[in-house]
Amino acid sequence: MNDIFFYDFDFNLLADFPRVVSLNIEKKYCGYGTFEVHFSLSETDIITLLENNPYLFVVAGGSSAIVTGWRIDEDIAIFGRTPEWLLTKRGVQPFAKTAATAEVIARDAVTSGAGDFVALGELAGFGTAQSYSTDKVRVLYDVVCEVLEKQALGFKLVPDLSLKKFVFSVYQGSESLCMISPSNRTAYDVTYTVEKQDMVTNCGWYERKFIDMGGWDAYNNSPGLSDSNPENAYTYYKITSDTYYQSGGKYYNVTQFGLNCIKDYYLYSDTPNGKWKITDKKPDTIWVYIDNPSETGAKKWDAVLSGIKTAEEALAEISGLKRRAKTEGEAKDVEYGKDYVLGDIVRVQTEFGDFKKAERKRVSSVNIYYDIDKSGVTPVLSSLEE
């Protein structure tokens, strides 16, 4: 077992502890993992270190983690998250990118939100060109995961002790020749889990903001607007003039789009077809339904999303609420880091009695463990569409 090195956030080495009771590290392909290490109560210097240093990260072999808490009872247990978790502690301001790869979009977001402590690794050229935008402040971690997951890319944040920064890089798993199956004697203690509790059938409700388009001269129709134009959807204008006029001592009223427009009221559209309406209250937000007419009855499961979102954000979140299937097991005679790595696609044969299922699965995370009795790596394998 490698020594456990403790550093502060200025990258100063504070302590080195060679003896641990147990160690567990979960690493994820696209996201942050967990860390837990146990020390004997005789290691009292660790308690002093933890109490006097609120910001610590650890390095153990090729793994690292941010210390997020600890517990002292029968032994000293230290908990943490892998460094990717630090991206949850930063926000990124509204931005838009067009014709940029997922890797470039993620890198730009990281530079914008965490460039003071994160350096960028080498540009690898992963992903195809796409457009991305957000009109509100978002959690940096959420943006990075959202952009990269769409193109099955992973990312990591690794401390560089010489640079004294965390380095962000995007990577991509590859096809592996590794075959994992009990009959092939490369897996044991296999479990196959399907979870549908959070699944929806690609439909549901989300709240979005109306877009303020500025003022509109109703009498002269300036700027020039048309009715029932999809581009009007979920926008509004403040009316700056009435649609009536006075001539020869008489008042005449004309309408726009069949509407009697009154100064300081609002012209707005709350439907996808862009049909105009009038209100005396400033439009703020509206609940919009994303339909899936292919499902009906009890088979139609809606989502009700929390927080104000754009249409793109809502679609991405709803599409992620699906049936989850994963396979876990102890790998035998296949070596992590040699036969497969995080993000790789491996061939898996699941076998339980007469139930057999052969699939290509992605290594979505790995659990690295060590204790006095044994050590090893447990891969977690997910369906490719997840």
FIBASE-905052 format. One record per residue (C-alpha): z, x, y. Coordinates in steps of 0.1 Angstrom, whole numbers, plus 5000, padded with zeros to 4 digits. Layout:
BEGIN
ZXY;...
end
This chain:
BEGIN
500050005000;499150135035;501750185062;502249915088;501650045123;502949855153;501249885187;501949735221;499149575241;498649895259;497650045225;500750275224;501950335188;505550225187;506550235150;505250315115;506950135085;505750255050;507750015029;507049645027;508149375003;504949175005;501849135027;499348855030;496348855053;493748575055;490448675072;487848425082;484148455087;483948245118;487448195132;490948355131;493048405101;496748445094;499048735087;502548755071;504549065061;508049085046;510449375050;513849445035;516849365057;517649735055;514749795080;516949715110;514749915133;512149645130;514449385144;515049605175;511349655178;510549285177;513349185202;512349455228;508549405226;507149055233;503549165228;502749355195;499849395171;499849555137;497349765118;497449785080;494549965064;491349805076;493149495088;494949405120;496849105134;498648985165;502448925160;503148565169;506748515155;509348625130;512148495109;515248675095;517148535065;516948685030;514548945044;512549005076;509348805078;506748865105;504048615112;500748655130;497148565135;494148795133;492948925167;490248655170;493148425178;493448595213;490248405223;492348085222;494348215250;491448235275;489247975291;485648005301;484147845332;481147605331;477947795323;474447745310;472047965290;468447895281;466248065255;469148285244;470348365209;473748245197;474948605196;473948655233;475548325244;478848415225;478848765240;478348635275;481148375271;483548655259;482648885288;483148595313;486448475298;488048795284;486149095297;489249245311;490649335276;487549285253;484649525250;481349425233;480149585202;476549675196;474049395200;472849315165;470049065174;471348785152;470348415158;467348225171;466848125208;468547815219;469947645250;473647595256;475647455285;479047315293;479947145325;483747195323;486247475315;486447525278;488747725255;486848045249;487448045212;486047695209;482847795226;482348105205;482947915172;480747615183;477747845192;477948075162;478747815135;475447635142;473547935130;475948045102;477048355121;480548515120;482448715145;485348965146;487749115172;488949455162;491349685181;489750015191;492650265195;490650525214;488950275237;492250085241;490449755240;489649485214;485949495204;483949175199;481049175176;478848915158;477748965122;475848775095;476548745058;473748835034;472648724999;474848894972;473948944936;477548884928;478148604902;481648454901;482448234871;485048214844;482448234816;481048554832;484648694832;484548754869;486948474880;490148314868;492748064882;489847874898;490447564918;487747324931;488847104961;486946814978;488446665010;486946365027;489846245049;488346365081;484746275072;482646035094;479145925088;477646085119;478645815142;481445745166;482845715202;483245975229;484145975265;481846125291;481746165328;479246005351;477246255371;477446235409;473946245422;474946225459;473745975485;470945725482;469245545511;468745195496;466645065524;464045335521;464645425484;465345785493;465445985471;462845785452;464245615422;462845395395;464645145372;465045165335;464345535334;466345725307;466946005332;469245765351;471645725322;475245795331;474545895367;475445735400;474545745437;476645645467;474645385487;474245505523;472445205538;472144825532;469044655520;469044405548;467644435583;467744235616;464544115633;464043855661;467743755659;467443685622;468743885592;466443955563;467444085529;465344285505;466444415471;465844735452;465344685414;466444325419;469844435432;471444355465;472544705477;475544725500;476445035520;479345245505;478945065471;477545265441;474245245422;474945355386;473645335351;475945305320;473245265293;470845505277;467845315290;468845395326;468945045340;470545035374;473644835383;475844795414;479644845417;482144875445;484245125425;483245485421;482145545384;484345795366;484045805328;482545575302;482945555264;479645605246;478745515210;476645745188;475145515162;474045575127;472145265116;471545405081;475145325071;476744975071;479844795060;482844995047;480645295042;480245335080;483045565092;483345615129;484945895148;486945845181;486846185198;489546295222;488846455255;485946415279;482746565264;479046615270;476646445246;475846785231;479546855225;480146515210;477246545186;478346895175;481946775168;480846455150;478446655128;481246885118;483446595105;482046595070;483046615033;484546955026;484247124993;485747464985;486347684956;489247924953;489948174925;490948514916;487948744915;487848984886;485749294882;484149224916;485349424946;485749294981;484049525005;481749654978;480249364958;480749104986;482049085021;483048795045;480048565051;478048675021;476348414999;477448444963;476548254931;479348054917;479747864884;482547614885;483647514850;486247254840;485647104806;482346924806;482146944844;479947244854;478547304888;476347604897;475947664935;475347924961;478447944982;479448135013;482548355014;484148175043;487448355041;489448595020;493148625013;494348975008;497749004992;500249274981;503649264966;505649464941;504149304911;500449284920;497749304947;494249174952;491848964971;491148584967;487848474981;487548124995;484047984990;482547695010;479347505007;476547655028;476147355050;479747395061;
end
